[in-house]
Amino acid sequence: MHAAESQDPVETLLSVNNIEVIYNHVILVLKGVSLSVPKGGITALLGGNGAGKTTTLKAISTLLQSERGEVTKGSIEYRGTSIDGLNPAELVRRGVIQVMEGRHCFEHLTVEENLLTGAYTRRDGKASINQSLDLVYTYFPRLKERRKSQAGYTSGGEQQMCAIGRALMSSPETVLLDEPSMGLAPQLVEEIFNIVKDLNEREGVSFLLAEQNTNVALRFAHYGYILESGRVVMDGPAAQLRENPDVKEFYLGMSEGGRKSFRDVRSYRRRKRWLS
């Protein structure tokens, strides 16, 4: 079961079935990727740089076309309905939004103006939008302090908070979060993951997060998928993945003989692959 322990069957919100993604009509990036995101869960998509995590998120959020990529096989469904071919705004209206890697903010706008751009698909009136803004400020008090500051002059951590806050302004059911820890100090990473956990537990927001920092992701996620070279090579409850010897060795940097350098692990893995 992917979500927090429960005896009831968990509803699947997002279902990715055996998809292939090709860029520029020739480069095969994803090879038969399948995963599911349950309602109320935090699901982690793990793997090194170039494993296909961002491509998987963009395939779901229909952002591939802008990069000359396309899903050539398989299907992607949200609440049992195909979302292939929807534009990103339609997807947001259905409750799915992506927070892009790299903390994309409108640098010339203030923090609050940035947050309000996240509500552009909403039709439920100003009072509800103000309520959402208050909610964002409750979870991100630092954004409230900086709300009149130009976003381009805020710190990397504040920009990451702003990007997540802007996504929350669309009142999403599911957030696709790409590399939230990238370039941030460990203390800030911890802070942001704790906020994700709170949003999940208190507001019922489901998350699919792509993350290279396997260690932190597996502490906060309920379930994880590990991608390598565009394929899912392992998946399971986060607690089990944390204890798996291969995951410990290759992704958590631990092994029987202590911490190994990535180069040692990589050549060992290459040898292991040839021998298998």
C-alpha positions in Angstrom: 0.0 0.0 0.0 1.5 3.3 -1.0 -0.1 5.8 1.3 0.1 6.0 5.1 -0.9 2.8 6.8 -4.6 2.1 6.4 -6.8 -0.9 6.1 -9.1 0.7 3.5 -8.3 0.4 -0.2 -6.5 3.6 -1.3 -7.8 5.4 -4.3 -5.3 5.8 -7.1 -5.3 9.4 -8.5 -2.5 9.2 -11.1 -1.7 6.1 -13.1 1.2 6.0 -15.6 1.1 2.8 -17.6 4.1 1.6 -19.6 5.0 4.9 -21.2 7.8 5.5 -23.7 9.0 9.0 -24.4 11.0 10.0 -27.5 12.7 13.4 -28.1 13.2 14.8 -31.6 11.6 11.7 -33.1 14.7 9.6 -32.4 16.0 9.7 -28.8 14.3 7.2 -26.5 14.4 8.6 -23.0 11.7 6.6 -21.1 11.4 2.9 -21.7 8.2 1.3 -20.3 7.8 3.4 -17.2 4.8 2.6 -14.9 3.9 4.1 -11.6 0.9 5.2 -9.6 0.2 8.0 -7.1 -2.4 7.2 -4.4 -4.7 9.8 -3.0 -3.2 11.3 0.1 0.3 9.9 -0.5 3.8 11.2 -1.0 5.4 9.2 -3.8 9.1 9.7 -4.6 10.7 9.3 -8.1 14.4 8.7 -7.4 17.5 8.3 -9.4 20.7 10.1 -10.5 21.0 12.9 -13.0 19.7 11.9 -16.4 17.7 8.9 -15.1 14.5 10.3 -16.6 12.8 11.8 -13.5 12.1 15.2 -15.0 10.9 13.7 -18.3 8.5 11.5 -16.4 7.0 14.5 -14.6 6.8 16.5 -17.9 5.1 13.6 -19.6 2.4 13.7 -16.9 2.0 17.5 -16.9 1.9 17.6 -20.7 5.0 19.9 -20.9 7.0 17.7 -23.2 5.8 19.3 -26.5 7.7 22.5 -25.8 10.9 20.5 -25.8 10.1 18.4 -28.8 9.3 15.3 -26.8 6.3 13.1 -27.1 4.8 10.1 -25.4 4.8 7.4 -28.1 3.5 4.4 -26.1 1.5 3.7 -23.0 -1.1 5.8 -21.3 -1.4 8.4 -18.5 -4.6 8.6 -16.5 -5.9 10.9 -13.8 -8.8 9.6 -11.8 -9.4 7.0 -14.4 -9.5 9.4 -17.4 -6.8 9.8 -20.0 -5.0 13.2 -19.7 -2.9 12.7 -22.9 -3.2 15.7 -25.1 -4.6 18.1 -22.4 -2.9 21.4 -22.2 -1.3 22.3 -18.9 -4.0 24.8 -17.9 -6.7 22.2 -18.4 -4.7 19.8 -16.2 -4.4 22.5 -13.5 -8.2 22.8 -13.6 -8.4 19.1 -13.0 -6.2 19.5 -9.9 -2.7 18.6 -11.1 0.2 21.1 -11.2 3.9 20.9 -11.7 6.5 22.9 -9.8 9.4 23.0 -12.2 13.0 22.3 -11.3 15.1 25.4 -10.8 12.6 27.6 -8.8 11.0 29.4 -11.7 9.7 32.8 -10.4 8.8 35.9 -12.3 11.8 37.9 -11.1 10.5 41.4 -11.7 7.2 40.7 -9.8 6.9 40.8 -6.0 6.6 37.5 -4.1 2.9 38.2 -3.5 2.3 39.0 -7.2 4.1 35.7 -8.1 1.8 33.8 -5.7 -1.3 35.4 -7.2 -0.3 34.3 -10.7 -0.9 30.7 -9.4 -4.6 31.4 -9.1 -5.2 32.3 -12.8 -7.3 29.2 -13.6 -9.6 29.7 -10.6 -13.2 30.8 -11.0 -14.2 30.8 -7.3 -13.9 34.5 -6.5 -11.5 36.8 -4.7 -12.5 35.8 -1.2 -11.5 32.1 -1.8 -8.2 33.2 -3.4 -7.4 35.4 -0.4 -8.1 32.5 1.8 -5.6 30.4 -0.2 -3.0 33.2 0.1 -3.5 33.2 3.9 -3.0 29.4 3.8 0.3 29.8 1.9 1.5 32.4 4.3 0.6 30.1 7.2 2.9 27.4 5.8 5.5 29.8 4.5 5.8 32.6 7.1 9.0 33.8 5.4 7.1 34.5 2.2 4.7 36.7 4.2 7.7 38.7 5.5 9.0 39.1 2.0 5.7 39.5 0.2 6.5 43.0 -1.1 10.1 42.1 -2.2 10.9 41.6 -5.8 11.2 37.8 -6.3 14.5 38.1 -8.1 16.1 39.5 -5.0 15.0 36.7 -2.6 17.2 33.8 -1.7 17.2 30.4 -3.4 15.2 28.9 -0.5 12.6 31.7 -0.6 12.3 31.2 -4.4 11.7 27.5 -3.9 9.0 28.3 -1.3 7.5 30.9 -3.7 7.3 28.3 -6.5 5.6 25.7 -4.2 3.3 28.5 -2.8 2.3 29.6 -6.3 1.3 26.0 -7.1 -0.8 25.8 -4.0 -2.7 28.9 -5.1 -4.3 26.8 -7.9 -5.9 24.7 -5.1 -4.4 21.5 -6.4 -5.2 17.9 -5.4 -1.8 16.6 -6.7 1.5 18.5 -7.0 4.4 17.2 -9.2 7.5 18.6 -7.5 10.8 18.5 -9.5 14.1 18.4 -7.5 12.9 20.5 -4.5 16.3 20.1 -2.8 18.5 21.2 -5.7 21.1 23.8 -4.8 19.7 24.4 -1.3 21.5 24.1 2.1 20.6 20.9 4.1 18.7 22.9 6.7 16.5 24.5 4.0 15.9 21.1 2.4 14.7 19.8 5.7 12.4 22.8 6.1 10.8 22.4 2.7 10.3 18.7 3.1 8.7 19.2 6.4 6.3 21.7 4.8 5.5 19.1 2.1 4.7 16.6 4.8 2.5 19.1 6.6 0.6 20.0 3.4 0.1 16.3 2.8 -1.1 15.4 6.2 -3.2 18.5 7.1 -4.4 19.7 3.7 -4.6 16.3 2.0 -2.4 17.3 -1.0 -0.9 14.3 -2.8 2.7 14.6 -4.1 4.8 13.0 -6.7 8.3 14.3 -6.2 11.4 13.7 -8.3 14.5 13.9 -6.2 18.2 13.1 -6.5 18.6 13.3 -2.7 17.4 9.8 -2.0 18.2 10.0 1.6 15.9 12.9 2.4 13.2 11.7 0.0 12.9 8.3 1.5 12.5 9.7 5.0 9.4 11.8 3.9 7.8 9.7 1.2 5.5 6.7 1.7 6.5 4.9 -1.5 9.4 5.2 -4.0 10.3 4.3 -7.5 13.9 4.2 -8.6 14.7 5.1 -12.2 17.9 4.3 -14.1 18.4 5.0 -17.8 14.7 5.6 -18.3 13.5 2.4 -16.7 12.0 1.7 -13.2 14.6 -0.7 -11.7 13.0 -1.0 -8.2 10.0 0.2 -6.3 8.4 -0.4 -2.9 7.4 1.2 0.4 9.9 3.9 1.4 10.8 2.1 4.7 11.7 -1.1 2.7 13.8 0.8 0.1 15.7 2.5 2.9 16.7 -0.9 4.2 17.5 -2.5 0.8 21.2 -3.2 0.6 21.5 -2.1 -3.1 19.7 1.1 -2.4 21.9 1.7 0.6 25.0 1.1 -1.4 24.2 3.0 -4.6 21.9 5.7 -3.5 22.4 6.3 0.2 26.2 6.1 0.0 26.5 3.3 2.7 27.9 -0.1 2.4 29.4 -2.8 4.6 32.9 -1.2 4.2 31.6 2.3 5.0 31.0 5.1 2.6 32.2 4.6 -1.0 33.0 7.2 -3.6 30.5 7.5 -6.4 33.2 6.5 -8.9 33.9 3.2 -7.0 30.2 2.5 -6.9 29.7 3.3 -10.6 32.6 1.1 -11.8 31.4 -1.7 -9.5 27.9 -1.4 -10.9 29.2 -1.4 -14.4 31.1 -4.6 -13.6 28.1 -6.1 -11.9 25.9 -5.4 -15.0 28.4 -7.1 -17.3 28.6 -10.1 -15.0 24.8 -10.5 -14.6 
